[in-house]
Amino acid sequence: MDDTTHAGRFSQTIPEAGFSFDQVIAPISKSEFFAKHYEREELIVQRSDPAHYASLLSLDKIDEYITTSNPNSSQVMMVNALADIKPSDYSDSNGMIDVARLYQLFDEGATITIPGLQRKIPELAALCRAVEAEFDARFQANIYLSPPNAQGFKTHYDTHDVLVLQVAGSKQWRSYDVPVELPLLGQKFSSDKYMTIPPVHEFRLNAGDLYYCPRGLVHDASSTDDISLHITFGVMAQTWTELMVEAVTAACVSNPAFRANLPVGFASNPDFDRGPAREKFQSLLTSFVQTADLDVLLDRMGEAFVAERKPLLRGQMHQMRSVEQITGQSRIMSRPDLIYTVGVRNGSVEVCSGGTVLTLPAHVAPILTEILATNSPTVLSAFSGDLDSDGRVVLAKRLLREGLISVSLG
């Protein structure tokens, strides 16, 4: 029995999971990546498999996007490490891309960059969601298309970790040192000294290869003798700095002592006695340590992250046509890479995903949890739990309407 049925002119297929994080870093395991490399040291995976990332993107897909979607200069940009390029050099007076001029500058050595292309390409959107589920962090897919023998960016470090997936052609990479460990967004970088020192590590990425570069590691890259296309997945993770800011903000909101003005004379009086101010400061720190609640902070930041990750509902139009055909023998599964939470509150079970809260009777919690954790088509009647056949069908219909599961009838 296959996963396809027909309803009128539509075909109904359970959406398949896209590229996974395991495939991105293979043959490195996730446990090894997080234990050895994440936020620690670079990783280079050279596969001798040019087609490894071919299902995600291609030169033709990029050309199609540039030439048919009528992008503006915030959606398609150009950079050149050897020349200053302005948006007006490749866009018209309305900011829309002049494709002919764009490709002329490309031919002259400029790199085309497309930020956030996961908003336009389903395969990139699916992979972003898959890695977001692994990292509990927002991801963005930026595209870099370079002509032969070109360098888009000067030597620099990033303030976020990046996964570089080489799709076509090749690039020669150079990495140096880490002048600022785990830099924050505002910690600026100066490239002056790197113009005169040799790299610590030099390597070539060919099509199908991977490079993980932790934030703060200084690097640069140049294309070789062919057009180079690579995807950079940026890890927009939340840091302990952000959690501490949230904690301080919460303390200031709840305790008026934190909101009191600084003492008169602290700035201009040369005889100002800092002793009482120091005691006050220590008292506030003690209060902060005693009252800051990590669980509340993590819950709040986690809820915000889950709320921002809306389900990817490709195919939902066809799915909705099947909702009334669901029976106990229908095969269902969770939406691929769905990011959600399940919790019991006030005698009900709540599913939170993409800013939507679905409230259901508490007794469905066991089967609900099992369904949402199921990643392959499974007969509805085969799930555990004491929910009767009619109840299971009602639950499945509700979950499908909310975009949390997919169904295959046949």
C-alpha positions in Angstrom: 0.0 0.0 0.0 1.6 3.3 -1.0 1.0 6.7 0.7 -1.0 8.3 -2.2 -4.7 8.5 -2.7 -6.8 10.7 -5.0 -9.6 13.1 -4.2 -10.9 14.8 -7.3 -8.0 16.4 -9.1 -5.7 16.3 -6.1 -3.2 13.7 -5.0 -2.8 13.2 -1.3 0.6 12.3 0.1 2.0 12.4 3.5 4.7 15.1 3.4 8.1 13.6 3.7 10.8 14.8 6.1 13.5 16.8 4.3 17.2 16.9 4.8 18.2 16.2 8.4 21.0 17.5 10.6 22.4 14.0 10.7 22.8 14.2 6.9 24.4 17.7 7.1 27.2 16.5 9.3 27.6 12.8 8.3 29.6 10.8 9.0 30.1 12.8 12.2 27.6 11.9 14.8 25.5 14.5 16.7 26.9 13.5 20.0 30.5 14.0 18.7 29.6 17.4 17.1 28.0 18.8 20.3 30.7 17.4 22.6 33.8 18.3 20.6 32.9 21.1 18.1 29.9 23.2 19.0 31.2 26.6 20.3 34.7 25.0 20.5 36.5 24.2 17.3 36.0 24.1 13.6 34.9 21.0 11.7 35.7 20.1 8.1 33.9 17.2 6.4 35.3 16.3 3.0 33.2 13.7 1.3 34.2 13.2 -2.4 30.4 13.3 -3.1 29.5 16.4 -5.2 25.8 15.6 -5.1 25.5 15.4 -1.3 23.7 18.7 -1.0 22.2 18.8 -4.5 18.6 18.3 -3.3 18.8 21.5 -1.3 19.8 24.0 -4.0 21.4 24.4 -7.4 22.9 27.1 -9.7 19.7 26.9 -11.8 17.5 27.5 -8.8 19.4 30.5 -7.8 19.3 31.9 -11.3 15.6 31.3 -11.5 15.1 33.1 -8.2 17.1 36.1 -9.3 15.6 36.4 -12.8 11.9 35.6 -12.1 11.0 36.7 -8.6 11.7 40.5 -9.1 13.8 40.8 -5.9 14.9 44.1 -4.4 18.3 45.2 -3.1 17.5 44.0 0.4 16.8 40.5 -0.9 19.8 40.1 -3.3 23.0 41.9 -2.5 26.6 42.1 -3.9 29.9 42.2 -2.1 33.6 42.3 -3.2 36.5 42.2 -0.8 38.5 44.3 -3.3 35.9 46.9 -4.2 33.2 49.0 -2.6 29.8 48.1 -4.2 26.7 50.1 -3.5 23.1 48.8 -4.0 22.6 51.5 -6.6 25.3 49.8 -8.7 23.0 46.9 -9.4 19.5 48.2 -8.7 17.1 50.8 -10.3 15.7 53.9 -8.7 13.0 51.9 -6.9 15.6 49.5 -5.4 14.6 46.6 -7.7 17.5 44.4 -9.0 18.8 45.2 -12.4 19.6 41.6 -13.4 21.8 42.5 -16.4 23.9 44.8 -14.3 24.0 42.3 -11.4 25.5 39.7 -13.6 27.9 42.1 -15.2 29.3 42.9 -11.7 29.3 39.2 -11.0 31.4 38.6 -14.1 33.8 41.3 -12.9 34.4 39.5 -9.6 31.6 40.4 -7.2 29.8 37.8 -5.1 26.0 37.6 -5.0 24.6 37.1 -1.6 21.0 36.2 -0.8 20.1 36.4 2.9 17.2 34.4 4.5 16.5 32.3 1.4 14.7 29.7 3.6 11.7 32.1 3.3 11.5 31.3 -0.4 12.9 27.8 -1.0 10.9 24.9 0.7 13.9 22.6 1.0 15.9 25.3 2.9 12.9 26.0 5.1 12.6 22.4 6.0 16.3 22.0 6.8 16.2 25.2 8.9 13.4 23.8 10.9 15.2 20.4 11.3 18.3 22.0 12.7 16.3 24.4 14.8 14.7 21.4 16.5 18.2 20.1 17.2 19.8 23.3 18.5 16.7 25.0 20.1 17.9 28.1 18.2 16.7 30.1 15.2 18.5 29.4 11.9 18.9 31.5 8.8 20.0 30.3 5.3 22.2 32.8 3.5 23.4 32.0 0.0 26.8 33.0 -1.5 27.4 32.8 -5.3 30.9 33.7 -6.3 32.5 33.9 -9.8 35.8 32.1 -10.3 38.8 33.4 -8.4 36.9 35.9 -6.2 36.7 36.8 -2.6 33.4 38.3 -1.3 34.3 39.3 2.2 37.5 40.5 3.9 39.0 38.5 6.7 36.6 38.6 9.6 34.9 36.6 12.4 31.1 36.1 12.8 29.2 36.7 16.0 27.2 33.5 15.4 28.2 30.0 14.6 27.8 29.0 10.9 27.5 25.7 9.0 28.8 26.1 5.4 27.4 23.6 2.9 29.3 23.7 -0.4 26.8 23.0 -3.2 28.7 23.7 -6.4 32.3 24.6 -7.3 34.8 25.0 -4.6 36.4 27.5 -2.2 39.7 27.8 -0.6 39.3 28.6 3.1 41.7 30.1 5.6 41.2 30.2 9.4 43.3 32.1 11.8 42.8 32.6 15.6 40.1 33.6 18.1 40.8 37.1 19.3 37.5 37.4 21.1 36.1 34.2 22.6 32.3 33.8 21.9 31.9 37.4 20.8 28.5 39.2 21.1 26.9 41.1 18.3 28.4 44.4 19.3 31.9 43.3 19.8 33.6 44.7 16.7 36.4 43.1 14.7 39.5 44.6 13.2 41.1 42.9 10.3 44.2 44.9 10.1 46.7 42.5 11.6 45.3 39.6 9.5 46.5 41.2 6.4 50.1 40.4 7.3 50.0 37.1 9.2 49.7 33.6 7.7 46.6 31.5 8.4 46.7 28.7 11.0 44.7 26.4 8.8 44.1 26.3 5.1 41.8 23.9 3.3 39.5 23.5 0.3 35.8 22.8 0.3 34.5 21.0 -2.8 30.9 20.4 -3.7 29.3 18.2 -1.1 31.7 19.2 1.7 30.9 20.9 5.0 32.6 23.4 7.2 31.5 24.4 10.7 33.0 27.6 11.9 32.3 28.6 15.6 31.8 32.3 16.3 34.9 34.3 17.0 37.1 32.2 14.7 38.7 34.6 12.2 38.4 33.3 8.6 38.2 34.2 4.9 37.5 32.3 1.7 38.1 32.6 -2.1 36.5 30.7 -5.0 38.8 28.7 -7.2 38.6 28.2 -10.9 34.9 27.8 -11.2 31.6 29.4 -10.0 31.1 28.6 -6.3 27.7 28.2 -4.6 27.4 27.6 -0.9 24.8 27.8 1.8 25.6 29.3 5.1 23.3 28.3 7.9 23.7 30.8 10.7 23.0 29.7 14.3 21.1 32.5 15.9 21.2 31.0 19.4 20.2 32.7 22.7 23.1 33.2 25.1 23.5 33.3 28.8 23.9 37.0 28.3 20.4 37.3 27.1 19.1 35.2 29.9 20.9 37.3 32.5 19.4 40.5 30.9 16.0 38.9 31.2 16.7 38.0 34.8 17.8 41.5 35.7 14.8 43.0 33.9 12.5 40.7 35.9 14.2 41.8 39.1 13.8 45.4 38.2 10.1 45.0 37.4 9.3 43.1 40.6 11.5 45.1 43.1 11.3 48.9 43.3 14.7 49.0 45.0 16.3 48.3 41.6 14.4 51.2 40.1 15.6 53.9 42.5 17.8 56.7 41.2 21.5 56.7 41.6 22.6 58.9 44.6 23.0 62.6 44.0 26.6 63.6 43.5 27.9 60.3 42.2 29.0 61.9 38.9 30.2 65.4 39.6 31.1 65.6 43.3 34.8 64.8 43.8 34.1 64.2 47.5 31.2 61.7 46.9 31.4 58.8 49.4 30.9 55.6 47.5 30.7 53.5 50.6 26.9 53.6 51.0 26.5 53.2 47.3 28.7 50.1 47.4 26.6 48.6 50.2 23.4 49.3 48.3 24.9 47.7 45.2 25.9 44.6 47.1 22.4 44.4 48.7 20.8 44.5 45.2 23.1 41.8 44.0 22.3 39.6 47.0 18.6 40.2 46.4 19.0 39.3 42.7 20.8 36.0 43.4 18.2 35.0 46.0 15.2 35.8 43.8 16.2 35.0 40.2 14.3 31.9 39.1 16.0 30.0 36.3 13.0 27.8 35.6 10.8 30.8 35.0 13.3 32.4 32.7 14.0 29.2 30.7 10.2 28.6 30.4 9.7 32.1 29.2 12.5 32.1 26.6 11.5 28.5 25.5 7.9 29.5 25.0 9.0 32.5 22.9 11.2 30.3 20.7 8.4 27.7 20.2 5.9 30.4 19.5 8.1 31.8 16.7 8.5 28.4 14.9 5.3 28.0 13.0 4.6 24.6 11.5 5.6 24.2 7.9 2.3 23.4 6.2 3.3 22.6 2.7 0.5 20.4 1.3 -2.1 21.5 3.9 -4.6 22.3 1.2 -4.7 18.7 0.1 -4.5 17.4 3.7 -7.7 19.4 4.6 -9.6 17.6 1.7 -9.0 14.3 3.5 -10.0 15.3 7.0 -13.5 13.9 6.9 -12.2 10.6 5.4 -10.1 9.8 8.5 -10.9 6.4 10.2 -9.3 4.2 12.7 -7.3 2.6 9.9 -5.9 5.8 8.6 -2.1 6.2 8.8 -1.0 9.4 10.5 2.3 11.0 11.7 3.5 14.2 13.2 4.4 17.0 10.7 8.2 16.6 9.9 10.4 18.6 12.4 7.4 20.0 14.2 8.6 22.2 17.2 6.1 22.1 20.0 5.5 21.6 23.7 2.9 19.5 25.6 1.9 20.3 29.1 -1.0 19.8 31.5 -2.5 22.9 33.0 -5.8 23.5 34.9 -6.9 19.9 34.2 -6.4 20.1 30.5 -3.5 19.2 28.2 -2.1 22.0 26.1 -0.1 21.8 22.8 1.8 24.9 22.0 3.3 25.3 18.5 3.9 28.4 16.3 2.1 30.8 18.7 -1.1 28.6 18.8 -2.3 26.9 22.0 -4.5 23.8 21.4 -6.4 22.9 24.6 -7.7 19.3 24.9 -9.1 17.1 27.7 -6.4 15.8 30.0 -7.2 12.1 29.3 -5.9 12.3 25.7 -2.4 13.3 26.9 -0.9 9.8 26.5 -2.0 9.1 23.0 -1.5 12.8 22.0 2.1 12.7 23.2 2.7 9.4 21.3 1.2 10.7 18.0 3.2 13.9 18.1 6.4 11.9 18.6 5.7 9.6 15.7 7.7 10.3 12.5 6.5 7.6 10.2 2.9 6.7 9.0 1.2 4.7 11.7 -2.3 3.3 11.8 -4.5 5.4 14.2 -5.9 2.4 16.0 -2.4 1.1 16.8 -1.5 3.9 19.1 -1.6 3.1 22.8 -4.0 4.7 25.3 -7.6 4.1 26.3 -9.2 6.5 23.9 -12.0 4.7 22.0 -12.2 4.6 18.2 -14.5 7.6 17.8 -12.4 9.6 20.1 -9.2 8.8 18.2 -10.8 10.0 14.9 -12.0 13.2 16.5 -8.5 13.8 17.9 -6.8 13.1 14.6 -9.1 15.4 12.7 -8.4 18.2 15.2 -4.7 17.7 15.0 -4.8 17.7 11.2 -6.8 20.9 11.1 -4.3 22.6 13.3 -1.4 21.5 11.0 0.2 19.3 13.7 -0.1 16.0 11.8 -0.4 14.6 8.3 -2.7 11.7 7.2 -2.4 9.2 4.4 -5.5 7.4 3.2 -5.4 4.4 1.0 
